[in-house]
Amino acid sequence: MDLFSDDVRRNPYPVYDQMRNDSPVFHLPPFDLWMIFDFEGVKRALLDHGAFSSDLSHSPGNGNPGEWFIFFDPPRHTKLRV
């Protein structure tokens, strides 16, 4: 499954539903990326910046999806949202 494909980027919701049903926490090994799909887990990840990060720039994996807003951490993310 290519989570960064154009089709998934255009309509990610069927993939999100599948992943939420399969496991509320999903590991994507090429990026050493963990994705959280349950409400309480997402809430904790969004509020605990010391334990969780969206920044993939230091990932040891096979590259990085680029400068996507979703992969920015505060304060950079916060500045762009205001």
BAFI-3210 file (N, C-alpha, C; in Angstrom, 3 decimals, decimal comma, padded with zeros to 6 digits):
// residues 82
n [1|2|3|4|5|6|7|8|9|10|11|12|13|14|15|16|17|18|19|20|21|22|23|24|25|26|27|28|29|30|31|32|33|34|35|36|37|38|39|40|41|42|43|44|45|46|47|48|49|50|51|52|53|54|55|56|57|58|59|60|61|62|63|64|65|66|67|68|69|70|71|72|73|74|75|76|77|78|79|80|81|82]
n.u [000,846|000,702|000,928|001,457|000,675|-000,856|-003,598|-004,342|-003,697|-005,575|-007,998|-008,009|-009,630|-010,941|-008,673|-007,848|-010,055|-009,771|-007,277|-007,820|-009,649|-008,065|-005,903|-005,468|-003,047|-000,425|002,468|004,848|007,373|009,418|009,831|010,103|007,803|005,044|001,587|-001,407|-004,739|-006,984|-009,269|-008,537|-005,791|-004,823|-005,470|-003,788|-001,269|-001,296|-001,193|001,039|003,918|006,515|006,781|005,842|006,241|005,863|007,711|009,553|012,039|014,373|014,279|015,398|014,698|013,767|013,860|011,740|008,509|008,466|007,954|005,442|002,685|001,503|003,605|004,979|006,163|005,162|006,984|006,604|004,448|002,275|002,566|001,923|-000,737|-002,110]
n.v [-001,172|002,100|004,841|007,397|007,794|009,341|008,736|007,926|010,242|011,988|010,880|009,791|008,511|005,885|004,241|005,066|004,152|001,377|000,958|001,821|-000,128|-002,425|-001,956|000,364|001,636|002,050|000,909|002,151|000,897|001,790|004,500|004,517|005,271|005,959|005,668|006,896|006,052|006,036|007,942|008,800|008,159|009,797|012,308|012,393|012,261|014,661|016,541|016,030|017,036|016,466|013,715|012,836|013,228|014,763|015,165|014,040|014,439|013,530|010,876|007,512|006,119|005,265|007,811|010,697|012,127|014,773|018,353|018,519|019,932|018,389|017,036|018,764|020,009|021,791|024,789|025,496|024,333|025,409|028,169|028,292|027,595|029,645]
n.w [000,000|-000,982|000,717|-000,038|-002,582|-005,474|-005,713|-003,097|-001,707|-002,816|-001,965|000,982|002,829|002,603|002,946|005,485|006,987|006,612|007,842|010,469|011,230|011,017|012,744|015,348|015,583|013,382|011,781|009,552|008,014|006,012|006,543|009,223|010,539|012,578|012,651|013,988|014,671|016,353|018,381|021,078|021,105|019,021|020,062|022,329|021,049|019,628|021,638|023,232|022,665|023,344|023,368|020,924|017,390|014,195|012,312|009,647|008,654|009,782|009,537|009,271|007,068|003,629|002,321|002,090|002,244|001,497|001,702|003,250|004,891|006,914|008,039|009,682|012,792|015,824|016,495|013,853|012,409|013,825|013,329|010,615|010,609|011,759]
ca.u [000,000|001,479|000,172|001,790|000,267|-001,807|-004,961|-004,563|-003,685|-006,842|-009,092|-007,379|-010,568|-011,082|-007,459|-007,924|-011,034|-009,158|-006,224|-008,457|-010,232|-007,000|-005,119|-005,493|-001,678|000,128|003,884|005,276|008,813|010,396|010,076|010,018|006,674|003,908|000,351|-002,401|-006,053|-008,092|-009,448|-007,727|-004,387|-004,537|-005,529|-002,548|-000,150|-001,363|-000,943|002,301|004,958|007,774|006,808|005,414|006,694|005,434|008,856|010,210|013,303|015,482|013,943|016,446|014,076|014,104|013,455|010,751|007,487|008,621|007,564|003,997|002,250|001,182|004,839|005,621|005,907|005,187|006,128|006,428|003,077|001,364|002,664|001,230|-002,173|-002,711]
ca.v [000,000|003,329|005,899|008,688|007,809|010,403|008,277|007,976|011,654|012,606|010,348|008,878|008,007|004,422|003,661|005,335|003,210|000,052|000,940|001,931|-001,426|-003,422|-001,621|001,818|002,127|001,411|001,225|002,184|000,697|002,543|005,811|004,340|006,159|005,381|006,408|006,614|006,245|006,114|009,313|009,086|008,125|011,008|013,444|012,394|012,585|016,077|017,401|015,692|017,285|015,890|012,276|012,543|014,167|014,531|015,495|012,886|014,843|012,789|009,462|006,715|005,331|005,417|009,095|011,444|012,563|016,165|019,437|018,523|020,575|017,378|016,550|019,838|020,075|023,143|025,942|025,721|023,948|026,366|029,446|028,191|027,403|030,886]
ca.w [000,000|-001,094|001,376|-000,630|-003,990|-005,814|-005,411|-001,648|-001,301|-003,235|-001,156|001,926|003,832|002,599|003,521|006,923|007,550|006,627|008,848|011,776|011,516|011,159|013,926|015,570|015,458|012,192|011,571|008,154|008,170|005,205|007,152|010,669|010,818|013,288|012,393|015,029|014,073|017,304|018,873|022,274|020,717|018,241|020,992|023,120|020,166|019,259|022,794|023,888|021,667|023,795|023,091|019,560|016,377|012,816|011,474|009,033|008,033|010,378|009,419|008,638|006,002|002,209|001,796|002,842|001,295|001,095|002,582|003,450|006,128|007,917|008,647|010,439|014,232|016,359|016,228|012,408|012,058|014,462|012,622|009,326|010,835|012,285]
c.u [000,900|000,655|000,421|001,445|-000,720|-003,235|-005,265|-004,559|-004,983|-008,011|-008,525|-008,363|-010,829|-009,866|-007,457|-008,895|-010,446|-008,119|-006,796|-009,050|-009,168|-006,207|-005,153|-004,110|-001,011|001,573|004,214|006,802|009,733|010,763|010,223|008,934|005,576|002,702|-000,698|-003,771|-007,211|-008,096|-008,533|-006,235|-003,975|-004,510|-004,236|-001,365|-000,134|-000,981|000,416|003,453|006,313|007,908|006,532|005,877|006,139|006,575|009,537|011,589|014,504|015,254|015,059|015,947|014,527|013,650|012,390|009,763|007,566|008,112|006,041|003,691|002,027|002,428|005,623|005,222|005,772|006,642|005,870|005,005|002,088|001,377|001,885|-000,282|-002,855|-003,047]
c.v [001,247|004,482|007,276|008,752|008,944|009,999|008,370|009,419|012,345|012,151|009,326|008,126|006,504|003,709|003,874|004,372|001,810|-000,046|001,011|000,592|-002,491|-003,201|-000,109|002,455|001,329|001,851|001,123|002,125|001,544|003,894|005,726|005,267|005,376|006,270|005,954|006,958|006,276|007,490|009,635|009,084|009,366|012,229|013,531|012,807|014,068|017,000|017,163|015,801|016,723|014,416|011,948|013,632|013,772|014,723|014,231|013,218|014,082|011,282|008,694|005,932|005,698|006,754|009,726|012,029|014,033|017,134|019,522|019,099|019,563|016,860|017,645|019,721|021,537|023,551|026,184|025,431|024,988|027,709|029,415|028,064|028,690|031,829]
c.w [000,000|-000,526|000,777|-002,120|-004,234|-005,472|-003,923|-001,159|-001,678|-002,361|-000,164|002,824|003,770|003,200|005,034|007,599|007,663|007,737|010,261|012,181|011,760|012,444|014,124|015,520|014,343|012,015|010,086|008,135|007,286|005,806|008,664|011,217|011,523|013,038|013,404|014,491|015,064|017,971|020,047|021,954|019,943|019,152|021,810|022,250|019,788|020,413|023,450|022,885|022,066|023,430|021,627|018,607|015,011|011,827|010,957|008,478|008,592|010,311|008,731|007,426|004,603|001,647|002,655|001,844|000,920|002,127|002,688|004,824|007,249|008,638|009,359|011,906|014,643|016,627|014,735|011,982|012,583|013,732|011,296|009,480|011,234|011,163]
res [m|d|l|f|s|d|d|v|r|r|n|p|y|p|v|y|d|q|m|r|n|d|s|p|v|f|h|l|p|p|f|d|l|w|m|i|f|d|f|e|g|v|k|r|a|l|l|d|h|g|a|f|s|s|d|l|s|h|s|p|g|n|g|n|p|g|e|w|f|i|f|f|d|p|p|r|h|t|k|l|r|v]
***
